[in-house]
């Protein structure tokens, strides 16, 4: 009882280097955007996988390697072309339909089909310093690695955007055979500035221990954007959820490590995203996105291959998130929303005080809730 609108043929990206704006059609991926903007030494904050669609990531927020320096994807959205449920084509920018632009910045696909996005661009690359180092996660090493990451980001400059992720080294050819099956903690970090300054700023991550696998170094920004691509093949089974953490003291890390070590699939990971810099400075007046108050975003990823393993992997994620509620205000990142099984409760918790403003916007642009097979905001407060 639904209809899919496939925008994938609409992937043109027009760059205006003099004004540092890119106009991006609604079917483009971040790889399309990077390919068009990097010849000018510019970039729009995107995600961590080049095949990710621009539209979904932006409308839900948009965490990536540029977030602490330049903000989320949605923070850099300056205009949009939208087809509404009643068939109108309207434009939202700072001069017209400004409230709709506010809602598109993190409010999801609730208000219409966005056929074009205009993004603010920033000077990035072509080369950047990037850390991608796998540390030993066996025994107490996992706890110590997360502690080191917590302490590192506490003083890292805004140019640094990073993640720490635990998992099990898969038995694939690009990892040495002697580390297959070992627990790891990955430190991933990019410096949005000169590679020379980046080497100094990111060195403390590498000083933690001798990595068991390491591809850190100066590399093209477009390659950094593709480093995770192979980890998310089509045909894999995925179930991801998230929760915003208001602190990451040792008690929180102990609980996190306890669950991480229970992962039922070798493809699962426990991802921790630091929230700081420009993300923190963003305002609820400027965007519908909620979550800037958090210290870290926790994202347990269940990635597995066989249908008979569905129950175990989904249960791992759900139990993990439920147990971490004690360290959270209950808010979520809606791009990692599982099956959205909590319904209205999830949406209210995700947006907090901004929820009623979004309800009013939904009522204005989609009063019949035509667009409802999404992270849905109903057009009434009931």
Order of alpha helices (4+ residues) and beta strands (2+ residues): beta-beta-alpha-beta-alpha-alpha-beta-beta-alpha-beta-beta-beta-alpha-beta-beta-alpha-beta-beta-alpha-beta-beta-alpha-beta-alpha-beta-alpha-alpha-alpha
